[in-house]
C-alpha cells in the first residue's frame, strides 16, 4: 500500500521498490486473467482492463483537500477476476479532510522527493529538511524548507524556487526557516515569518502555476506561489525563556508533584541567536540569584536627559550599563545552551 500511492518515476518497478522497503524480494505469482505478476501474499487481487479509449462519469466523493470533488469523466476498469486469501483482511483508508490515513502514508515519500530534488538534482547545500504541511492543506499547498543559517541568501532562494518547481501544482506557499524553528509547529513558523522576514524584501510571487489539487475555478485556471524567506538575516537577542537547565529543573519538580504530563513545543527554553554578550549575561546571572538590586544600583548611576525613550543602548557604543566592574572570572562560566536544530527543543 505504501509504495502504490507514491509518485515514483515511470521507469521504476513498484514491486522492486516494495521489496527494497521490506528488505527482501516480493514473492509474485501470475494473475488469472491479465498478463501481469501480482504479489503472492496479497490479501485481495482485483484484475481487469482499463479502457484507453473511453471515459465515464464518476460520482462525487470527499477529497483530501477538504472539499467534495464534483463529478468528472475519468478512467474505469472492467473487472475480470477477484482472488483473495482464505481469511482475507480488506483494508481501506479514509481520503477526505486531512490529516487522514491517505495523507499520512504519502507524506514521508513526498518530503524525501523534495529533499532529493533540492540536494541531488539542484545541488543546493545546507538544506536540512522539507516539511509538507498536512492538516487541511493536504501536503501540496504549504511547504516549509529548513536550511542551515550559514548558507548564502542566493541558496535560500534557489531552495524556495526549487520546492515550487518540482511539480506543476505543488508549493503554493513555500517558507524557508532556520534549524531552530520546528517546521511542524505552525505557531513557530508564523513566529519566524513575523520577526525574521520583511515583506518588501523577503517575499516573491511566482506566477503561472497550475491550480492543481483542490476545487477548480471556473474563472481562472492559473495559480501562483508565494515564496517567503523567514530565516535570520542578522544576529537576534536570545529567545526570552529561561535557559534549558532551569526549564529541565522545573520539569523535574513538576513530575515529582505528579502533575499532568507535559507536552512542550519548541521553543520551550531560551537559547542564543547571536546578540548577547558577557555584560548582559552578568546581569542575567544576578537576577537568577535574586541580586537584581545590585544591577539596579549600577544602572541608576547612568541616568541621562539627552536621549529619547526606547533609544537602544547598543547603538551608543557605551557597553552594557548595569554590568559594572564584575568580570567573568568571579561569575562562573558564561555560555548559553548550544542549539543545533529544533529536534533538540
C-alpha positions in Angstrom: 0.0 0.0 0.0 2.8 2.4 0.9 4.5 2.0 -2.5 1.3 2.1 -4.5 0.3 5.6 -3.5 3.7 7.2 -4.1 4.7 9.4 -7.1 7.5 7.2 -8.4 9.4 7.8 -11.7 7.8 5.8 -14.6 10.9 3.6 -15.2 10.9 2.2 -11.6 9.3 -1.1 -10.8 6.9 -0.6 -7.9 7.3 -4.3 -6.8 11.1 -3.7 -6.6 10.5 -0.6 -4.5 8.2 -2.5 -2.2 10.8 -5.3 -1.9 13.5 -2.7 -1.1 11.4 -1.3 1.7 10.5 -4.7 3.0 14.1 -5.8 3.0 13.5 -8.8 0.8 12.2 -9.5 -2.8 8.4 -9.6 -3.1 7.0 -13.0 -3.9 4.9 -12.8 -7.1 2.5 -15.0 -9.0 0.9 -14.8 -12.4 -2.5 -13.2 -12.5 -5.5 -15.3 -13.6 -6.9 -13.2 -16.4 -4.3 -10.5 -17.2 -0.7 -10.7 -18.3 0.7 -9.3 -15.0 2.6 -10.6 -12.0 0.9 -9.8 -8.7 2.0 -10.0 -5.0 1.6 -13.7 -3.9 0.8 -12.7 -0.4 -1.8 -10.0 -1.3 -5.0 -10.1 0.7 -7.1 -9.4 -2.3 -6.2 -9.0 -6.0 -8.7 -7.3 -8.4 -7.9 -8.0 -12.1 -9.3 -6.2 -15.1 -8.8 -4.0 -18.0 -8.7 -0.1 -18.2 -10.0 1.4 -21.3 -7.6 3.5 -23.3 -10.5 4.9 -25.5 -13.4 5.7 -23.3 -14.1 7.6 -20.0 -17.1 7.6 -17.8 -18.5 10.0 -15.2 -17.5 9.2 -11.6 -19.7 10.1 -8.6 -18.9 12.9 -6.3 -16.6 12.0 -3.4 -14.7 13.6 -0.5 -11.2 14.7 -1.3 -8.1 15.2 0.8 -8.2 19.0 0.0 -11.2 19.2 2.4 -13.9 19.6 -0.2 -16.1 17.3 -2.2 -14.7 16.6 -5.6 -17.5 17.1 -8.1 -18.2 14.8 -11.0 -15.5 14.3 -13.6 -15.0 12.0 -16.6 -12.3 9.5 -15.7 -10.9 6.1 -16.5 -12.8 3.0 -15.5 -11.9 -0.7 -15.2 -13.8 -3.7 -16.3 -13.2 -6.3 -13.6 -12.4 -9.8 -14.9 -11.4 -11.6 -11.8 -11.1 -11.3 -8.0 -8.8 -13.6 -6.0 -8.2 -13.5 -2.3 -6.6 -15.2 0.7 -8.7 -17.7 2.6 -9.2 -15.3 5.5 -8.6 -12.1 3.7 -8.4 -8.8 5.5 -9.9 -6.0 3.4 -8.1 -2.8 4.4 -9.0 0.7 3.4 -8.4 4.3 4.4 -10.3 7.5 4.5 -9.2 10.1 2.0 -11.1 13.2 2.9 -10.3 16.1 5.2 -6.6 15.7 6.3 -4.8 14.6 8.3 -6.0 11.2 7.3 -4.6 7.7 6.6 -4.2 8.8 2.9 -2.1 11.8 3.7 -0.1 10.1 6.4 1.0 7.3 4.2 2.1 9.6 1.4 3.9 12.3 3.4 7.3 10.6 4.1 7.9 10.0 0.4 6.7 13.4 -0.7 9.2 15.1 1.7 12.0 12.8 0.6 11.3 13.6 -3.0 11.7 17.3 -2.3 14.9 16.8 -0.4 16.4 14.7 -3.2 15.3 17.3 -5.8 17.0 20.2 -3.8 20.2 18.4 -2.8 20.9 16.0 -5.6 19.3 17.5 -8.7 19.8 21.2 -7.9 23.0 20.8 -5.8 21.8 23.2 -3.1 23.9 23.0 0.1 22.6 23.5 3.5 19.1 22.0 3.1 18.3 20.2 6.3 14.7 19.1 6.0 11.5 19.7 4.0 8.1 19.6 5.7 4.8 19.3 3.9 2.0 20.7 6.0 -0.7 18.1 6.4 -3.8 19.3 8.4 -6.5 20.6 6.0 -3.9 21.7 3.3 -3.1 18.0 2.3 0.7 18.1 1.7 0.7 20.1 -1.5 0.0 23.7 -0.8 2.1 24.7 2.3 5.7 23.6 2.3 8.4 24.6 4.8 12.1 24.1 3.9 14.6 24.1 6.8 18.1 25.5 5.9 21.3 26.0 7.7 21.9 29.5 9.0 25.2 29.9 7.3 24.2 29.3 3.7 24.2 32.3 1.3 21.0 34.1 0.6 21.1 33.0 -3.1 21.0 29.4 -2.0 17.9 30.0 0.2 16.1 31.5 -2.8 17.2 28.6 -5.0 15.7 26.3 -2.5 12.4 28.2 -2.4 12.1 28.3 -6.2 13.2 24.6 -6.3 10.4 23.5 -4.0 7.8 25.3 -6.0 9.1 23.9 -9.3 9.3 20.2 -8.6 5.7 19.6 -9.6 3.4 21.8 -11.6 0.9 22.4 -8.7 3.0 21.8 -5.6 4.1 24.6 -3.3 1.6 27.4 -3.2 3.1 28.8 0.0 6.8 28.0 0.4 8.6 29.2 3.5 12.3 28.9 4.4 13.2 28.8 8.1 16.4 28.1 10.1 17.1 24.9 12.1 15.8 26.3 15.4 12.3 26.5 14.0 10.2 23.4 14.2 8.5 23.2 10.7 5.8 21.0 12.1 4.7 23.7 14.6 2.8 26.3 12.6 3.0 28.8 15.5 6.8 28.7 15.4 6.7 29.1 11.6 4.4 32.2 11.9 6.8 33.5 14.6 9.7 33.3 12.2 7.6 34.9 9.4 6.6 37.7 11.7 10.0 38.7 13.0 12.6 37.3 10.6 11.1 38.4 7.3 10.2 41.8 5.8 7.6 41.5 3.0 9.2 44.2 0.8 12.5 42.3 0.9 11.8 38.7 1.7 8.7 37.8 -0.3 8.5 36.8 -4.0 5.4 35.8 -6.1 5.8 33.1 -8.7 3.1 33.3 -11.4 1.7 30.8 -13.9 1.4 27.7 -11.8 -1.3 25.1 -12.2 -4.0 25.3 -9.6 -3.8 21.5 -9.1 -5.4 19.5 -6.3 -8.4 21.4 -5.0 -11.7 22.9 -6.0 -11.4 24.0 -9.6 -12.1 27.7 -10.5 -14.3 28.4 -13.5 -12.9 31.9 -13.6 -9.1 31.4 -13.7 -7.4 28.1 -14.0 -4.0 29.5 -13.3 -2.5 29.8 -9.8 0.7 31.2 -8.3 3.1 30.7 -5.4 4.3 32.9 -2.6 7.9 32.3 -1.6 8.9 33.7 1.8 12.4 33.8 3.3 11.8 33.7 7.1 15.4 33.0 8.0 17.6 35.1 10.2 19.5 37.7 8.3 21.4 39.1 11.3 22.0 38.3 15.0 19.0 38.4 17.2 18.6 38.6 21.0 18.1 35.3 22.8 14.7 33.6 23.0 13.0 35.1 26.0 12.6 31.9 28.1 14.7 30.6 31.0 17.7 28.5 29.9 17.4 24.8 29.4 18.9 23.9 32.8 16.1 25.9 34.6 13.3 24.5 32.4 14.5 21.0 32.9 14.7 21.5 36.7 11.2 22.9 36.6 10.1 19.8 34.7 11.6 17.5 37.3 9.7 19.3 40.1 6.5 19.2 38.1 6.8 15.5 37.6 7.7 14.9 41.3 4.4 16.6 42.2 2.6 14.1 39.9 1.2 16.8 37.8 -0.4 16.1 34.3 2.1 15.1 31.7 3.9 17.9 29.9 4.0 18.1 26.1 6.3 21.0 25.4 6.5 22.6 22.0 9.6 24.4 20.6 10.8 26.8 21.8 10.4 25.7 25.4 13.7 27.1 26.6 15.9 30.2 25.9 18.8 29.9 23.5 21.3 32.3 21.9 20.8 33.8 18.5 24.0 35.9 18.4 23.0 39.2 20.0 24.3 38.6 23.6 27.5 39.3 25.5 29.2 38.9 28.8 27.8 42.1 30.3 24.2 41.1 29.6 24.9 37.6 30.8 26.3 39.0 34.1 23.0 40.9 34.7 21.0 37.8 33.9 23.0 35.7 36.4 22.5 38.3 39.1 18.8 38.1 38.5 18.8 34.3 38.9 20.5 34.8 42.3 18.0 37.5 43.3 20.7 40.1 43.2 18.9 42.4 40.8 19.2 45.3 43.3 22.9 45.3 42.6 22.2 45.8 38.9 19.6 48.5 39.7 22.2 50.5 41.8 24.7 50.4 38.9 22.0 51.4 36.3 20.8 54.3 38.5 24.2 55.9 38.1 23.9 56.1 34.3 20.8 58.2 34.0 20.7 60.7 31.1 18.5 63.5 29.9 19.7 63.9 26.3 18.0 60.8 24.8 14.6 59.8 23.6 12.7 56.9 25.1 13.5 53.4 23.6 17.0 54.5 22.4 18.9 51.3 22.0 22.0 51.2 24.2 23.8 49.0 21.7 23.7 51.9 19.2 25.5 54.3 21.6 28.8 52.3 21.9 28.9 52.6 25.7 28.9 48.9 26.6 26.3 47.5 29.0 25.2 49.9 31.7 24.4 47.6 34.6 27.2 45.1 34.2 29.5 47.2 36.4 33.1 46.1 37.1 32.2 42.4 37.6 34.3 40.1 35.4 33.6 36.6 34.3 36.4 35.2 36.5 34.3 35.6 39.6 30.9 35.0 37.9 31.5 31.5 36.6 31.3 30.2 33.0 29.2 32.5 30.7 27.7 30.3 28.0 24.3 29.8 26.5 22.9 26.4 25.8 24.1 25.1 22.5 21.4 24.6 19.9 21.8 22.7 16.6 18.2 22.3 15.4 14.6 22.2 16.5 14.8 18.5 17.3 16.7 19.4 20.4 13.9 21.7 21.7 
